[in-house]
């Protein structure tokens, strides 16, 4: 167990050590200051502005900024939907794959435009190179850039004193893409290729199996010499294509959509422990850096450290819980002591659904990081986790992706909780609520509440609608409580803009595609609207002088209150649904 704790400590320490200098670089980029890439990328940046006819010096008010963000996303949605529908007619399709059905194309387009990357298909068998590289990967870059842009608009609103401008949306997106996302993605892509991930446009390869397998009439895999075998398979198809580059940005941009159906559990996407280390750090790198960027931007790093502390406490609690329950397994897995589940000579614990090259330790760490980050990629099948081990990722997503969360959107969601905490704490001490020297009015409170409750409300609505549909039962891999957990996880993943899934759930039905698609749209853009309104309201407010009665928002007490508020609003809202699924399932295993 000591080795496991040491590994967790190394991952977390590396994450923070890399995020702090990155935060300073991001602030310079978004302010248009000189960086190491200025000489190379500024000419490219200016060409982009000329092509889209944008005046980079224009300072947009909140309404224009919001309309620009919504229009940009709408065009992205329409373009990706067309690519997926017309895939069979487009180039770079060596397997001759047809276009997607309208409902699956809608769901997939919404998924990637909302930074969710929920996938009701297997990428290697459903999408062409054109769709993967020019459709999905492009969105993997621009959707996190939109998150960064909206976040910095909020930053500007918080520090502004009477100036109504929030910056230029198109400039923010361009700079975030060119100066932050592309350079980082190039580094991770090189590491992925070095470790063995494909990066080509070759035809799929056929390889000979070392040991043939048989298939029975029901489609189950059996031994080749089994009498039940009706077919013998001695060859396998290995997907090729530009995988390394898509994997790099899917992790860095908290996108998570896998090139292959098994995502980062695939040896093609995530070949080695080193690639696993780099990709796992990538999941949370930019979201953590954004928290430190906040402290730098408002010229009070204590504020950034306080928000970081609250997020880090929640992440650490989630990681420990997953690791403990996955290491312990269940009495059923131990078969009343007949199966050794210790650590001597093996990973130990619940190895069902996990890659032997990663084991319980790396799988638990990834599960916590990917659901905290609103990333959604997986290197193990969450459907095979223990009930509590699978419940914690649901909670992390249901909190509203505020435990670092997605690129940009995670922090502005948490700042909604910060404002809510300030308001309630102010009421308790009889003070007018203030944050960063600005009084919080009812308008700001309404926007903060929208940021805090949108995710759990959408999750519960989506899970309820799917549960009423009889066809949902046919999509489940398991009956009873675990089956409900599969539905709840899907609704939570879509409502939390995460994208991971309990692997046994077949989500590719017209109703589920539409319900989850609408969930993803609402949870992406309702908060963006609230953030822009909040930023526009704050930017016109004058700052007030700090007094002895001003509530500190950077001490340990405030961090405690913030964590408590997140748990009260997020976790308790979801508790009745969790009680019907993973909690009930865990109780049946121990009683």
ZAVOVO-781072 format. One record per residue (C-alpha): residue in three letters; x, z, y. Coordinates in Angstrom, 2 decimals. Layout:
residues N
  rest        X        Z        Y
   Ala        X        Z        Y
...
end
This chain:
residues 591
  rest        X        Z        Y
   Unk     0.00     0.00     0.00
   Unk     2.97     0.59     2.29
   Unk     3.89    -3.11     2.11
   Unk     0.34    -4.09     3.03
   Unk     0.30    -1.79     6.05
   Unk     3.69    -3.12     7.13
   Unk     2.40    -6.70     6.91
   Unk    -0.66    -5.88     9.00
   Unk     1.57    -4.21    11.56
   Unk     3.89    -7.22    11.74
   Unk     0.99    -9.63    12.28
   Unk    -0.54    -7.51    15.05
   Unk     2.80    -6.90    16.77
   Unk     3.70   -10.60    16.72
   Unk     0.27   -11.46    18.08
   Unk     0.62    -9.19    21.10
   Unk     4.26   -10.12    21.67
   Unk     3.38   -13.83    21.85
   Unk     0.17   -13.38    23.85
   Unk     1.70   -11.48    26.80
   Unk     4.09   -14.24    27.99
   Unk     1.46   -16.87    27.20
   Unk    -0.97   -15.09    29.55
   Unk     1.44   -15.51    32.47
   Unk     1.87   -19.19    31.65
   Unk    -1.91   -19.78    31.45
   Unk    -2.41   -18.22    34.88
   Unk     0.24   -20.49    36.37
   Unk    -1.37   -23.55    34.78
   Unk    -4.87   -22.72    36.01
   Unk    -3.54   -22.03    39.52
   Unk    -1.73   -25.37    39.60
   Unk     1.66   -23.72    39.92
   Unk     4.91   -25.19    38.68
   Unk     5.63   -24.80    34.95
   Unk     8.17   -26.13    32.47
   Unk     5.89   -29.13    31.78
   Unk     5.05   -29.96    35.40
   Unk     7.41   -32.90    35.79
   Unk     6.13   -34.58    32.60
   Unk     2.43   -33.75    32.66
   Unk     1.42   -33.79    36.36
   Unk     1.62   -37.64    36.50
   Unk    -0.59   -37.74    33.39
   Unk    -2.96   -35.25    35.01
   Unk    -3.26   -37.40    38.13
   Unk    -4.01   -40.49    36.03
   Unk    -6.85   -38.59    34.37
   Unk    -8.35   -37.71    37.76
   Unk    -8.16   -41.33    38.90
   Unk    -9.80   -42.55    35.70
   Unk   -12.75   -40.15    35.95
   Unk   -12.86   -40.42    39.77
   Unk   -12.44   -36.73    40.50
   Unk   -11.05   -35.24    43.69
   Unk    -8.80   -32.47    42.39
   Unk    -9.00   -30.68    45.75
   Unk   -12.79   -30.29    45.62
   Unk   -13.88   -26.66    45.35
   Unk   -17.22   -26.44    43.54
   Unk   -19.91   -23.85    44.12
   Unk   -21.45   -22.24    41.05
   Unk   -24.33   -24.73    40.77
   Unk   -22.09   -27.79    40.84
   Unk   -19.63   -26.13    38.48
   Unk   -22.43   -25.36    36.03
   Unk   -23.96   -28.84    36.22
   Unk   -20.53   -30.37    35.62
   Unk   -19.97   -28.21    32.53
   Unk   -23.41   -29.03    31.11
   Unk   -23.10   -32.75    31.85
   Unk   -19.64   -32.92    30.28
   Unk   -20.93   -31.23    27.13
   Unk   -24.02   -33.46    26.99
   Unk   -21.88   -36.62    27.12
   Unk   -19.60   -35.16    24.42
   Unk   -22.62   -34.41    22.23
   Unk   -24.07   -37.90    22.57
   Unk   -20.71   -39.56    21.91
   Unk   -19.93   -37.53    18.79
   Unk   -23.46   -37.98    17.43
   Unk   -23.07   -41.77    17.77
   Unk   -19.68   -41.74    16.01
   Unk   -21.07   -39.78    13.06
   Unk   -24.18   -41.95    12.74
   Unk   -22.20   -45.22    12.98
   Unk   -19.27   -44.07    10.86
   Unk   -19.83   -46.77     8.22
   Unk   -19.35   -49.50    10.85
   Unk   -16.28   -48.02    12.52
   Unk   -12.59   -48.55    11.59
   Unk   -10.19   -46.15     9.84
   Unk   -12.56   -45.63     6.94
   Unk   -10.52   -46.47     3.81
   Unk   -12.99   -44.74     1.48
   Unk   -15.92   -46.74     2.87
   Unk   -17.93   -43.62     3.71
   Unk   -21.41   -44.23     5.19
   Unk   -22.79   -42.68     8.36
   Unk   -24.34   -39.22     8.18
   Unk   -28.08   -38.57     8.11
   Unk   -29.59   -37.94    11.55
   Unk   -30.10   -34.21    10.96
   Unk   -26.59   -33.66     9.57
   Unk   -25.08   -35.76    12.39
   Unk   -27.02   -33.69    14.95
   Unk   -25.96   -30.41    13.37
   Unk   -22.31   -31.48    13.14
   Unk   -22.17   -32.90    16.67
   Unk   -23.73   -29.73    18.11
   Unk   -21.40   -27.63    15.99
   Unk   -18.21   -29.19    17.35
   Unk   -19.41   -29.50    20.96
   Unk   -20.32   -25.80    21.00
   Unk   -16.93   -24.71    19.58
   Unk   -18.72   -23.48    16.43
   Unk   -17.57   -26.04    13.86
   Unk   -20.18   -25.04    11.31
   Unk   -19.95   -27.56     8.47
   Unk   -22.80   -28.39     6.09
   Unk   -20.60   -31.00     4.38
   Unk   -17.14   -31.38     2.84
   Unk   -14.91   -33.20     5.30
   Unk   -12.78   -35.11     2.80
   Unk   -15.83   -36.60     1.04
   Unk   -18.14   -37.13     4.03
   Unk   -16.07   -38.13     7.07
   Unk   -13.72   -41.03     7.79
   Unk   -10.35   -40.79     9.51
   Unk   -11.99   -42.15    12.67
   Unk   -14.66   -39.43    12.65
   Unk   -12.14   -36.70    11.88
   Unk    -9.42   -37.72    14.35
   Unk   -11.28   -39.37    17.24
   Unk   -14.56   -37.52    16.84
   Unk   -13.96   -33.96    15.72
   Unk   -10.37   -33.41    16.82
   Unk   -11.09   -34.54    20.39
   Unk   -13.86   -31.94    20.59
   Unk   -11.49   -29.37    19.11
   Unk    -9.41   -29.80    22.28
   Unk   -12.05   -30.09    24.98
   Unk   -14.48   -27.37    23.86
   Unk   -11.94   -24.52    24.12
   Unk   -10.84   -26.06    27.42
   Unk   -14.43   -25.69    28.65
   Unk   -14.33   -22.02    27.61
   Unk   -11.11   -21.45    29.55
   Unk   -12.54   -23.26    32.58
   Unk   -15.73   -21.17    32.72
   Unk   -13.72   -17.98    32.20
   Unk   -11.46   -18.72    35.16
   Unk   -14.48   -19.58    37.28
   Unk   -15.68   -16.04    36.58
   Unk   -12.23   -14.65    37.43
   Unk   -12.35   -16.42    40.79
   Unk   -15.82   -15.09    41.47
   Unk   -14.65   -11.54    40.77
   Unk   -11.70   -11.63    43.17
   Unk   -13.20   -13.83    45.90
   Unk   -14.29   -12.19    49.15
   Unk   -17.05   -14.30    50.62
   Unk   -15.71   -17.71    49.55
   Unk   -18.40   -19.55    47.51
   Unk   -16.05   -21.89    45.60
   Unk   -15.23   -21.30    41.92
   Unk   -12.67   -24.10    41.51
   Unk   -13.08   -27.58    40.07
   Unk   -14.48   -27.80    36.54
   Unk   -12.82   -31.12    35.68
   Unk    -9.46   -29.96    36.99
   Unk    -9.71   -26.74    34.98
   Unk   -10.59   -28.58    31.75
   Unk    -7.83   -31.16    32.27
   Unk    -5.15   -28.55    32.95
   Unk    -6.21   -26.35    30.04
   Unk    -6.06   -29.32    27.69
   Unk    -2.83   -30.93    28.91
   Unk    -0.73   -27.88    29.69
   Unk    -1.98   -25.25    27.22
   Unk    -3.71   -26.70    24.17
   Unk    -1.72   -29.88    23.54
   Unk     1.79   -28.30    23.72
   Unk     0.77   -25.41    21.44
   Unk    -0.94   -27.80    19.01
   Unk     2.17   -29.97    18.82
   Unk     4.27   -26.97    17.78
   Unk     1.82   -25.84    15.10
   Unk     1.39   -29.43    13.86
   Unk     5.14   -29.79    13.31
   Unk     5.18   -26.53    11.34
   Unk     2.22   -27.70     9.23
   Unk     3.90   -31.02     8.41
   Unk     7.17   -29.21     7.63
   Unk     5.33   -26.96     5.19
   Unk     3.65   -29.88     3.42
   Unk     0.37   -30.67     5.15
   Unk    -0.41   -34.45     5.24
   Unk    -0.30   -36.36     8.52
   Unk    -0.98   -40.04     7.84
   Unk    -3.69   -42.68     7.58
   Unk    -2.94   -43.67     3.98
   Unk    -5.56   -44.26     1.32
   Unk    -6.50   -41.28    -0.84
   Unk    -4.12   -40.85    -3.78
   Unk    -5.02   -40.54    -7.46
   Unk    -2.86   -38.17    -9.53
   Unk    -2.70   -37.33   -13.23
   Unk    -3.84   -33.83   -14.19
   Unk    -1.34   -31.72   -16.12
   Unk    -4.17   -30.57   -18.36
   Unk    -7.43   -32.54   -18.80
   Unk   -10.74   -30.74   -18.35
   Unk   -14.23   -31.39   -19.67
   Unk   -17.63   -31.46   -17.99
   Unk   -20.82   -30.40   -19.78
   Unk   -24.32   -31.81   -19.23
   Unk   -25.02   -29.28   -16.47
   Unk   -21.90   -30.34   -14.57
   Unk   -19.91   -27.20   -15.38
   Unk   -16.17   -27.36   -16.02
   Unk   -15.23   -26.56   -19.64
   Unk   -12.18   -27.08   -21.86
   Unk   -11.52   -30.70   -22.73
   Unk   -11.91   -29.98   -26.46
   Unk   -15.11   -27.94   -26.01
   Unk   -17.96   -29.42   -28.10
   Unk   -20.25   -29.09   -25.08
   Unk   -18.08   -31.48   -23.05
   Unk   -19.78   -34.82   -22.42
   Unk   -16.99   -36.19   -20.23
   Unk   -13.24   -35.69   -20.04
   Unk   -11.44   -35.83   -16.69
   Unk    -7.68   -36.41   -16.62
   Unk    -7.26   -37.61   -13.02
   Unk    -7.89   -36.13    -9.57
   Unk    -8.18   -37.58    -6.08
   Unk    -5.95   -36.10    -3.36
   Unk    -7.31   -36.57     0.20
   Unk    -4.87   -37.96     2.74
   Unk    -5.26   -38.44     6.50
   Unk    -4.26   -36.76     9.77
   Unk    -4.77   -33.22     8.48
   Unk    -1.87   -31.30    10.04
   Unk    -2.87   -32.14    13.62
   Unk    -6.52   -31.25    13.15
   Unk    -5.63   -27.97    11.44
   Unk    -3.36   -27.00    14.36
   Unk    -6.00   -27.33    17.06
   Unk    -8.81   -26.01    14.88
   Unk    -6.92   -22.70    14.75
   Unk    -5.57   -22.57    18.30
   Unk    -8.90   -23.57    19.86
   Unk   -10.93   -21.09    17.75
   Unk   -12.72   -24.10    16.30
   Unk   -12.24   -23.52    12.58
   Unk   -13.74   -26.69    11.12
   Unk   -11.83   -27.65     7.98
   Unk   -10.56   -31.14     7.24
   Unk   -11.29   -30.31     3.58
   Unk   -14.32   -28.57     2.15
   Unk   -12.43   -25.42     1.14
   Unk   -10.90   -25.17     4.61
   Unk    -7.69   -23.15     4.96
   Unk    -7.79   -22.11     1.31
   Unk    -6.73   -25.71     0.60
   Unk    -3.08   -26.23    -0.26
   Unk    -3.22   -29.37     1.91
   Unk    -4.32   -27.52     5.05
   Unk    -2.47   -24.26     4.44
   Unk     0.31   -24.86     1.92
   Unk     2.56   -21.78     2.12
   Unk     2.75   -18.14     3.25
   Unk     4.65   -19.34     6.35
   Unk     1.91   -21.78     7.32
   Unk    -0.58   -18.97     6.69
   Unk     1.35   -16.70     9.08
   Unk     1.51   -19.30    11.85
   Unk    -2.12   -20.32    11.49
   Unk    -3.40   -16.75    11.28
   Unk    -1.57   -15.85    14.49
   Unk    -3.01   -18.99    16.09
   Unk    -6.55   -17.75    15.48
   Unk    -6.29   -15.01    18.10
   Unk    -3.31   -16.11    20.20
   Unk    -5.14   -17.67    23.17
   Unk    -8.09   -15.21    23.17
   Unk    -5.67   -12.26    23.34
   Unk    -3.61   -14.01    26.01
   Unk    -6.78   -14.54    28.08
   Unk    -7.34   -10.77    28.16
   Unk    -3.90   -10.19    29.63
   Unk    -4.47   -13.15    31.97
   Unk    -7.49   -11.30    33.33
   Unk    -5.39    -8.28    34.32
   Unk    -2.85   -10.52    36.00
   Unk    -5.50   -12.56    37.83
   Unk    -7.30    -9.56    39.35
   Unk    -3.91    -8.06    40.32
   Unk    -4.58    -4.93    38.25
   Unk    -3.07    -5.14    34.79
   Unk    -4.66    -1.80    33.87
   Unk    -8.04    -3.58    33.79
   Unk    -6.72    -6.12    31.31
   Unk    -5.12    -3.40    29.19
   Unk    -8.39    -1.41    29.11
   Unk   -10.39    -4.40    27.88
   Unk    -7.63    -5.21    25.38
   Unk    -7.67    -1.62    24.08
   Unk   -11.43    -1.75    23.44
   Unk   -11.16    -5.08    21.64
   Unk    -8.11    -3.97    19.66
   Unk    -9.81    -0.77    18.46
   Unk   -12.77    -2.76    17.17
   Unk   -10.49    -5.31    15.49
   Unk    -8.37    -2.61    13.85
   Unk   -11.45    -0.77    12.55
   Unk   -12.79    -4.02    11.08
   Unk    -9.47    -4.96     9.49
   Unk    -9.02    -1.53     7.87
   Unk   -12.56    -1.55     6.49
   Unk   -12.25    -5.02     4.96
   Unk    -8.82    -4.26     3.51
   Unk    -9.88    -0.94     1.96
   Unk   -13.03    -2.26     0.31
   Unk   -11.36    -5.45    -0.94
   Unk    -8.42    -3.44    -2.33
   Unk   -10.78    -0.99    -4.04
   Unk   -13.03    -3.69    -5.46
   Unk   -16.15    -2.46    -7.23
   Unk   -16.87    -0.67   -10.54
   Unk   -18.30    -3.93   -11.86
   Unk   -15.05    -5.82   -11.15
   Unk   -13.04    -3.04   -12.79
   Unk   -15.32    -3.24   -15.85
   Unk   -15.34     0.55   -16.18
   Unk   -11.57     0.68   -16.15
   Unk   -11.00    -2.11   -18.65
   Unk    -9.56    -4.40   -15.93
   Unk    -6.41    -3.26   -14.13
   Unk    -6.90    -3.56   -10.35
   Unk    -3.76    -1.81    -9.15
   Unk    -0.87    -3.25    -7.14
   Unk     1.95    -3.17    -9.69
   Unk     3.08    -6.74   -10.32
   Unk     0.01    -8.32    -8.70
   Unk    -2.08    -8.37    -5.56
   Unk    -4.65    -6.02    -7.06
   Unk    -8.17    -5.34    -5.85
   Unk   -10.92    -7.94    -5.63
   Unk    -9.18   -11.26    -6.25
   Unk   -12.41   -13.20    -6.86
   Unk   -12.56   -16.18    -4.50
   Unk    -9.03   -15.61    -3.19
   Unk    -5.88   -17.71    -3.43
   Unk    -3.12   -16.10    -5.50
   Unk    -0.52   -17.23    -2.95
   Unk    -2.27   -15.12    -0.29
   Unk    -3.81   -12.26    -2.25
   Unk    -6.09    -9.53    -0.94
   Unk    -3.82    -8.60     1.99
   Unk    -3.60   -11.99     3.70
   Unk    -7.21   -12.81     2.83
   Unk    -8.53    -9.59     4.40
   Unk    -6.39   -10.11     7.49
   Unk    -7.59   -13.70     7.90
   Unk   -11.24   -12.70     7.41
   Unk   -10.99   -10.12    10.20
   Unk    -9.10   -12.44    12.55
   Unk   -11.30   -15.49    12.02
   Unk   -14.62   -13.71    12.54
   Unk   -13.28   -11.67    15.46
   Unk   -11.96   -14.86    17.04
   Unk   -15.12   -16.91    16.60
   Unk   -12.86   -19.29    14.69
   Unk   -14.61   -19.64    11.35
   Unk   -11.81   -21.09     9.23
   Unk   -11.31   -19.28     5.91
   Unk    -8.46   -18.92     3.43
   Unk   -10.71   -17.13     0.94
   Unk   -14.39   -17.39     0.07
   Unk   -16.28   -14.67     1.95
   Unk   -19.16   -15.05    -0.49
   Unk   -16.90   -13.40    -3.10
   Unk   -15.95   -10.40    -0.98
   Unk   -17.36    -6.99    -1.82
   Unk   -20.67    -6.22    -0.07
   Unk   -19.03    -4.13     2.67
   Unk   -16.03    -6.47     2.84
   Unk   -18.48    -9.30     3.54
   Unk   -20.62    -7.23     5.91
   Unk   -17.81    -6.51     8.38
   Unk   -17.28   -10.22     9.23
   Unk   -21.04   -10.45     9.84
   Unk   -20.83    -7.52    12.27
   Unk   -17.84    -9.01    14.08
   Unk   -19.78   -12.23    14.65
   Unk   -23.02   -10.41    15.51
   Unk   -21.33    -8.40    18.27
   Unk   -21.38   -11.61    20.32
   Unk   -17.83   -12.80    19.59
   Unk   -16.49   -10.15    21.99
   Unk   -13.71    -8.73    19.80
   Unk   -11.34   -11.19    21.51
   Unk   -13.81   -13.90    20.44
   Unk   -13.56   -17.61    21.16
   Unk   -11.18   -19.15    23.68
   Unk   -12.59   -18.11    27.07
   Unk   -16.08   -17.31    25.84
   Unk   -15.00   -14.16    24.02
   Unk   -13.67   -12.51    27.14
   Unk   -16.53   -13.48    29.43
   Unk   -18.89   -12.06    26.80
   Unk   -16.96    -8.79    26.81
   Unk   -16.97    -8.70    30.61
   Unk   -20.76    -8.71    30.34
   Unk   -20.47    -5.51    28.30
   Unk   -18.02    -4.14    30.88
   Unk   -20.57    -4.63    33.66
   Unk   -23.31    -3.08    31.50
   Unk   -21.07    -0.09    30.78
   Unk   -20.24     0.31    34.47
   Unk   -23.93     0.27    35.34
   Unk   -24.91     2.88    32.74
   Unk   -21.93     5.11    33.53
   Unk   -22.79     4.86    37.23
   Unk   -26.34     6.01    36.51
   Unk   -25.05     9.01    34.56
   Unk   -22.96    10.25    37.50
   Unk   -25.37     9.19    40.23
   Unk   -23.12     6.50    41.72
   Unk   -23.85     2.92    42.72
   Unk   -22.12     0.87    40.01
   Unk   -18.98    -0.96    41.13
   Unk   -16.47    -3.14    39.32
   Unk   -13.21    -4.40    40.80
   Unk   -14.36    -3.18    44.21
   Unk   -17.71    -5.03    44.15
   Unk   -21.11    -3.40    43.90
   Unk   -23.20    -4.45    40.90
   Unk   -26.71    -5.46    41.93
   Unk   -29.79    -6.11    39.74
   Unk   -28.92    -9.82    39.67
   Unk   -25.51    -9.17    38.12
   Unk   -27.12    -6.74    35.67
   Unk   -29.61    -9.36    34.51
   Unk   -26.80   -11.82    33.82
   Unk   -24.78    -9.14    32.01
   Unk   -27.74    -8.27    29.80
   Unk   -28.19   -11.95    28.93
   Unk   -24.53   -12.09    27.90
   Unk   -24.92    -8.98    25.74
   Unk   -28.18    -9.67    23.87
   Unk   -28.30   -13.46    23.51
   Unk   -26.28   -13.54    20.28
   Unk   -28.12   -10.86    18.25
   Unk   -31.53   -12.18    19.33
   Unk   -30.68   -15.73    18.29
   Unk   -29.24   -14.54    14.98
   Unk   -32.35   -12.58    14.04
   Unk   -34.63   -15.44    15.09
   Unk   -32.64   -17.98    13.08
   Unk   -32.47   -15.79     9.98
   Unk   -36.22   -15.14    10.21
   Unk   -37.15   -18.82    10.46
   Unk   -34.91   -19.79     7.54
   Unk   -36.25   -16.93     5.40
   Unk   -39.81   -18.17     5.88
   Unk   -38.94   -21.63     4.54
   Unk   -39.40   -21.85     0.73
   Unk   -36.71   -24.55     0.57
   Unk   -34.13   -22.00     1.68
   Unk   -34.40   -20.27    -1.70
   Unk   -33.28   -23.49    -3.39
   Unk   -30.20   -23.56    -1.14
   Unk   -28.98   -20.15    -2.28
   Unk   -26.23   -19.59    -4.83
   Unk   -27.40   -16.04    -5.58
   Unk   -30.82   -14.36    -5.72
   Unk   -31.90   -11.03    -4.27
   Unk   -29.90    -9.03    -1.77
   Unk   -26.80   -11.21    -1.94
   Unk   -28.96   -14.29    -1.41
   Unk   -30.36   -12.74     1.76
   Unk   -26.79   -11.96     2.84
   Unk   -26.00   -15.67     2.49
   Unk   -28.89   -16.56     4.82
   Unk   -28.01   -13.78     7.28
   Unk   -24.35   -14.82     7.29
   Unk   -25.29   -18.45     8.05
   Unk   -27.58   -17.43    10.93
   Unk   -24.94   -15.03    12.25
   Unk   -22.18   -17.61    12.00
   Unk   -24.20   -20.21    13.92
   Unk   -25.62   -17.70    16.42
   Unk   -22.14   -16.28    17.02
   Unk   -20.57   -19.75    17.42
   Unk   -18.24   -18.92    14.52
   Unk   -18.73   -21.53    11.79
   Unk   -17.61   -19.70     8.65
   Unk   -20.03   -19.34     5.74
   Unk   -20.77   -17.61     2.50
   Unk   -19.60   -20.55     0.43
   Unk   -22.51   -20.54    -2.02
   Unk   -25.11   -21.42     0.60
   Unk   -26.16   -25.09     0.72
   Unk   -27.08   -25.51     4.37
   Unk   -27.59   -29.28     4.36
   Unk   -31.38   -29.47     4.61
   Unk   -33.29   -30.91     7.59
   Unk   -34.82   -27.56     8.61
   Unk   -31.61   -25.56     8.28
   Unk   -29.62   -28.25    10.11
   Unk   -32.08   -28.14    13.00
   Unk   -32.47   -24.35    13.15
   Unk   -28.73   -23.72    13.09
   Unk   -28.11   -26.59    15.51
   Unk   -30.51   -25.12    18.06
   Unk   -28.98   -21.67    17.54
   Unk   -25.52   -23.03    18.27
   Unk   -26.67   -24.83    21.40
   Unk   -28.45   -21.79    22.80
   Unk   -25.63   -19.35    22.13
   Unk   -23.06   -21.62    23.74
   Unk   -24.89   -22.66    26.88
   Unk   -27.18   -19.74    27.73
   Unk   -24.11   -17.51    28.26
   Unk   -22.35   -20.28    30.22
   Unk   -25.33   -20.44    32.58
   Unk   -25.31   -16.65    32.92
   Unk   -21.55   -16.60    33.61
   Unk   -21.79   -19.23    36.34
   Unk   -24.70   -17.43    38.01
   Unk   -22.77   -14.15    37.75
   Unk   -19.63   -15.71    39.23
   Unk   -21.61   -17.30    42.04
   Unk   -23.23   -13.99    42.90
   Unk   -20.00   -11.98    42.80
   Unk   -17.96   -14.43    44.85
   Unk   -20.11   -13.88    47.96
   Unk   -19.99   -10.08    47.77
   Unk   -17.50    -8.23    49.97
   Unk   -15.20    -5.68    48.41
   Unk   -15.80    -2.01    49.13
   Unk   -13.11     0.59    49.56
   Unk   -12.19     2.73    46.57
   Unk   -13.13     6.40    47.01
   Unk   -12.72     9.62    45.07
   Unk   -16.12     9.04    43.49
   Unk   -15.37     5.53    42.26
   Unk   -15.67     5.27    38.48
   Unk   -12.34     4.42    36.86
   Unk   -12.62     1.34    34.64
   Unk    -9.12     1.53    33.24
   Unk    -8.86     4.98    31.63
   Unk    -9.41     6.15    28.05
   Unk   -12.92     7.43    28.78
   Unk   -14.08     4.02    29.98
   Unk   -12.53     2.36    26.92
   Unk   -14.49     4.77    24.71
   Unk   -17.73     4.04    26.60
   Unk   -17.12     0.29    26.35
   Unk   -16.57     0.44    22.57
   Unk   -19.67     2.59    22.22
   Unk   -21.76     0.15    24.26
   Unk   -20.63    -2.82    22.17
   Unk   -21.53    -1.00    18.95
   Unk   -24.88     0.25    20.26
   Unk   -26.06    -3.16    21.44
   Unk   -24.50    -5.32    18.75
   Unk   -24.25    -3.33    15.55
   Unk   -27.48    -1.33    15.83
   Unk   -29.49    -4.43    16.71
   Unk   -28.37    -5.96    13.43
   Unk   -28.63    -2.83    11.27
   Unk   -32.15    -3.45     9.86
   Unk   -31.11    -6.92     8.68
   Unk   -27.81    -5.62     7.29
   Unk   -29.69    -2.89     5.42
   Unk   -31.66    -5.54     3.52
   Unk   -28.53    -7.41     2.47
   Unk   -24.97    -6.07     2.16
   Unk   -25.82    -2.37     2.61
   Unk   -28.47    -2.43    -0.13
   Unk   -26.15    -4.45    -2.38
   Unk   -23.31    -1.95    -1.93
   Unk   -25.63     0.96    -2.75
   Unk   -26.76    -0.67    -6.00
   Unk   -23.10    -0.95    -7.04
   Unk   -22.17     2.68    -6.47
   Unk   -25.39     4.49    -7.43
end
